[in-house]
Amino acid sequence: MIPAEHQLAIKDFVARIKHVHAHCNDNPAEAIKLIRQLAYDAYLRHSDGKHHAGQDEAQESPILHEEVKLEGRYDELDELIQIAKRHRNISHFLHGMIKLKEQAEDTSKHKRDCVSLITVHKAKGLEAAVVFVMGLTEGIFPHRRSYTLTEDGPIVLSGIAEERRLAYVAFTRTQKLLFLSCILRYRGSDAGASRFVQEAGLSPSDEDGVLNPFLFHRDGSLRKLSPLVTTPTLFG
């Protein structure tokens, strides 16, 4: 028997599921989009807002960090939609997700010699002989929301500090070898290597060891560095 105080919420939940089922045409990507539109994005904003409640207005950096984390969750959902587009229907998509989960559990259970994929937050306190840090591209790491949190006016750099701390954690997890990678194209536009690579005193190059992403665009034209971007020392 469902308690009376929960019945209305459950009816609303069932109605939303029926709406998604009726309008997604068994397309997993469309189903995810509808779930986000109907409830999930609002839930994330509400959940994130709880962390802001009670924050001192002077404590700007923690609030900006929460904004970056929220934007990161949206990016993860966008990537999930792209994955879902590769599946012909919802059942196929769910079976694919189950298979991935089983493979991950099997790998963990048998402790096979393989690459461990982990977030920087989860890596704190851990070390490995060889470490690969992926996605060191401006707009990804540091995330674009960490330095463009205002729609109008000057660029706000307050959120960069937390991103820089995370980069330091990522770079110092290795015992022997550290590999850093970035991309030169991101969502249809030119992309440059993360400022954290340069702050670490490194000179990035392309796969041929020639192109410096800080100095040139993909087509070979000279990249003009913004005077607003400063270059601290990551290990200073």
C-alpha positions in Angstrom: 0.0 0.0 0.0 1.4 3.4 -1.1 1.2 6.1 1.6 -1.2 8.9 0.7 1.6 11.5 0.9 3.5 9.7 -1.9 0.7 8.9 -4.2 0.5 12.2 -6.1 4.3 12.2 -6.8 4.1 8.6 -8.0 1.2 9.5 -10.3 3.2 12.4 -11.7 6.2 10.1 -12.2 4.1 7.5 -14.1 2.6 10.2 -16.2 6.0 11.5 -17.2 7.2 8.0 -18.2 4.1 7.5 -20.3 4.7 10.8 -22.0 8.3 9.9 -22.8 7.1 6.4 -24.1 4.4 8.0 -26.3 6.7 10.7 -27.9 10.1 9.1 -28.2 9.2 6.6 -31.0 11.4 4.0 -29.3 14.4 6.2 -30.0 16.8 6.1 -27.1 18.4 9.5 -27.8 15.0 11.1 -28.0 13.9 9.4 -24.8 16.9 10.9 -23.0 16.2 14.4 -24.4 12.6 14.2 -23.2 13.5 13.0 -19.8 15.9 15.9 -19.5 13.3 18.4 -20.7 10.6 17.1 -18.4 12.5 16.7 -15.2 16.2 15.8 -15.0 17.8 19.1 -16.0 15.6 20.9 -13.5 16.5 18.3 -10.9 20.2 18.9 -11.4 19.7 22.7 -11.1 17.7 22.2 -7.9 20.2 19.8 -6.4 23.1 22.1 -7.3 21.2 25.0 -5.8 21.1 23.3 -2.4 24.9 23.5 -2.3 24.7 27.2 -2.9 22.3 27.8 0.0 24.1 29.2 2.9 27.3 30.0 1.0 28.9 33.2 2.0 28.7 35.7 -1.0 32.5 36.3 -0.5 33.2 32.6 -1.1 33.1 33.0 -4.8 35.4 30.2 -5.8 33.4 27.3 -4.3 30.2 28.6 -6.0 32.0 28.9 -9.4 33.3 25.4 -8.9 29.8 24.1 -8.4 28.7 25.8 -11.6 31.5 24.1 -13.4 30.5 20.7 -12.0 26.9 21.3 -13.1 28.0 22.2 -16.6 30.1 19.1 -16.6 27.1 17.0 -15.8 25.2 18.5 -18.7 28.2 17.7 -21.0 28.1 14.1 -19.8 24.4 13.9 -20.7 25.1 15.4 -24.1 27.7 12.6 -24.6 25.2 10.0 -23.5 22.8 11.2 -26.1 25.5 10.8 -28.8 26.1 7.2 -27.6 22.4 6.5 -27.6 22.2 7.6 -31.3 24.3 4.6 -32.2 21.5 2.2 -31.1 18.5 1.3 -33.1 16.0 1.3 -30.2 15.7 1.6 -26.4 16.0 -2.1 -25.8 19.2 -2.3 -27.9 20.6 0.7 -26.0 19.8 -0.8 -22.6 21.3 -4.1 -23.5 24.4 -2.3 -24.6 24.6 -0.5 -21.3 24.1 -3.7 -19.3 26.9 -5.4 -21.3 29.3 -2.5 -20.5 28.4 -2.8 -16.8 29.0 -6.5 -16.8 32.4 -6.1 -18.5 33.4 -3.4 -16.0 32.4 -5.7 -13.1 34.2 -8.7 -14.6 37.4 -6.6 -15.0 37.1 -5.4 -11.4 36.4 -8.9 -10.1 39.3 -10.7 -11.8 41.8 -7.8 -11.5 43.0 -8.2 -15.0 46.0 -6.3 -16.3 44.3 -3.4 -18.0 43.9 0.4 -18.0 41.9 1.9 -15.1 39.7 4.8 -16.2 39.2 7.2 -13.3 38.3 10.9 -12.7 40.8 13.3 -11.3 38.7 13.7 -8.1 38.8 9.9 -7.6 42.5 9.8 -8.2 43.4 11.9 -5.2 45.9 10.0 -3.0 46.5 7.3 -5.6 49.6 6.7 -7.8 50.4 4.6 -10.8 53.6 3.8 -12.8 52.1 5.3 -16.0 49.4 7.9 -16.1 47.4 9.3 -19.1 45.6 12.6 -18.7 43.1 13.0 -21.4 41.1 16.0 -22.7 43.7 18.7 -21.9 42.0 21.1 -24.2 40.8 24.7 -23.5 37.1 24.5 -22.8 37.4 20.9 -21.6 40.1 21.1 -18.9 39.9 23.8 -17.8 36.2 23.7 -18.5 34.9 26.7 -20.3 32.5 27.5 -17.5 35.5 28.0 -15.1 36.5 31.2 -16.9 33.4 32.4 -18.8 30.7 32.4 -16.1 29.4 35.8 -17.0 27.3 36.5 -20.2 28.2 40.2 -20.3 31.3 42.1 -19.1 34.8 40.9 -18.4 35.9 37.3 -18.3 35.7 35.9 -14.7 38.8 33.8 -13.9 37.9 32.8 -10.3 36.9 29.3 -11.2 40.3 28.6 -12.8 42.0 28.1 -9.4 40.0 24.9 -8.6 40.6 23.6 -12.2 44.4 24.3 -11.7 44.4 22.4 -8.5 42.8 19.4 -10.2 45.4 19.6 -13.0 48.2 19.5 -10.4 46.6 16.4 -8.8 46.3 14.7 -12.2 49.9 15.5 -13.2 51.4 14.3 -9.9 49.7 10.8 -9.8 52.4 9.3 -11.9 55.5 7.4 -10.6 57.4 7.0 -13.9 55.7 8.2 -17.1 53.1 10.9 -17.7 51.2 11.2 -21.0 49.1 14.3 -21.8 46.8 14.6 -24.7 44.6 17.2 -26.3 42.6 17.6 -29.5 42.8 20.4 -32.1 39.2 20.2 -33.1 36.3 20.3 -30.7 32.6 20.2 -31.7 33.4 21.6 -35.2 35.7 24.4 -34.1 39.4 24.9 -33.7 40.6 24.0 -30.2 43.9 24.7 -28.4 45.9 22.7 -25.9 45.0 23.4 -22.2 46.9 26.3 -20.6 47.9 23.8 -17.9 50.3 22.1 -20.3 52.1 25.4 -20.8 51.9 26.2 -17.1 53.7 22.9 -16.4 56.6 24.1 -18.5 55.9 21.7 -21.4 55.8 22.4 -25.2 53.0 20.5 -26.8 53.2 19.2 -30.4 51.1 17.3 -32.8 51.4 13.6 -33.7 54.4 14.5 -36.0 56.1 16.4 -33.3 56.0 19.6 -35.3 52.8 21.8 -34.7 52.6 23.7 -31.4 48.9 24.0 -30.7 49.6 27.2 -28.6 51.0 29.0 -31.7 49.1 27.8 -34.7 45.6 26.9 -35.8 45.0 23.5 -37.5 45.2 25.2 -41.0 48.7 26.6 -40.1 47.6 30.2 -39.5 49.1 32.0 -36.5 47.1 31.9 -33.3 46.8 35.2 -31.5 47.0 34.7 -27.7 44.5 36.7 -25.7 46.1 39.4 -23.4 43.6 38.3 -20.8 45.2 34.9 -20.4 48.0 34.8 -17.9 50.5 32.0 -17.5 51.2 31.1 -13.9 53.4 28.2 -13.0 51.6 25.0 -12.2 54.3 23.6 -10.0 55.4 26.9 -8.5 
